[in-house]
């Protein structure tokens, strides 16, 4: 599949010029079709056999596809509802004590800040925030912050600037200090190759409704097998356990211990189809096209550009006198972007389904704002 075929397969693109995939990607028809086909089969045919078996088989197939996309064994991947859900499942599985330290950057999405703020209120956890400059993390500042920390939280690709953070380097520093690492990778999957085992992080949370172009409701959480011994599970249900007797239970050895009860497989069936679609286009093709298009956009933005001049991702942040008003004005013209709270700016997300005409329309509509 080439980018033009991908574009033609996305019905929403007939209604607007879309530059907001970093928030929610428009799904190809085949992705939505996979979900609806499963729903019909599960509702109309499965009751005559075993709806649970049909559901569990679908989840197993989807898990294998998703795990393969991020370089993980299927046993190390749990399905969640979203990135924030995955982060919260990790937060709930640590036996926090007053004075425990969580380190995060000042570039994190609220999904990566709110759980720790809540733990500060309820458990006396100390939250240390490492300040950054223009989307860049200072390794020396990190080394100072992680001393005696229990957990380090960071994004692999910042939602604010579109910069890639040095995940592997952060993991090495954190592990040397005795801390575990939780990575928010939602802006990475679907944009560029991700191998969670290369990163070496203890936990990686992501979801499929952004750059993978899946539907809402399908997230996933990678859990390194060696991280299990440092967790204290508080959530449990029949999908969490490998064996369940009248008086005893045994958690799954793998990441499935983070799953709890009945959930619809449909979003995960769609996620697997989305992964197959992105892989059919090819991540190398996606990166090459996005680099070319973002270069064109950045050249047109000139000194309004906030993101780095060089290619790092499809997220391009730029200044506007009134970001929210600019977003509304562009929306009225059929161009979809979003405003950011930090920095106070506008962000365009460029994916492989975009083309040069889209970029030129954005720049022309933006004008001298």
WOJODA-V55636 format. One line per field, one symbol per residue. ss: DSSP state (H for helix, E for strand, C for the rest). psi: psi as a letter, one per 40 degrees, with the letter a starting at -180 (. if undefined). A space follows every 50 residues. Layout:
ss=???
psi=???
This chain:
ss=CCHHHHHHCCHHHHCCEECCCCCCCCCCHHHHHHHHHHHHHHHHHHHHCC HHHHHHHHHHHHHHHHHHHCCCCHHHEEEECCHHHHHHHHHCCCCCCCCC EEEEECCCCHHHCHHHHHHHHHHCCEEEEECCECCECCHHHHHHHCCCCC EEEEECECCCCCCECCHHHHHHHHHHCCCEEEEECCCCCCCCCCCHHHHC CCEEEEECCCCCCCCCCCEEEEECHHHHHHCCCCCCCCCCEEEECCCCEE ECCCHHHHCCCCCCCHHHHHHHHHHHHHHHHCHHHHHHHHHHHHHHHHHH HHHHECCCCCCCCCEEEECCCCHHHHHHHHHHCCEECEEECCCCEEEEEC CCCCCHHHHHHHHHHHCCC
psi=hidddddeehddeeeihhffdedhihhidddddddddddddddddddech dddddddddddddddddddefiideehihadidddddddddeehgiihei hhhiieeiiddeddddddddddefhhhhhhiihfeihhdddddddeheid hhhiidhhedeeihigddddddddddeeiihhhhededhedihhhdddde idhhiaieebdefaiiehiihhhhdeedeeighdiiadedidihadeiih iidaeeeeicahiheddddddddddddddddhdddddddddddddddddd dbeehdiidihdaehhhiiidgddddddddddeehhaiiidhigaihhhh ideiadddddddddddbf.
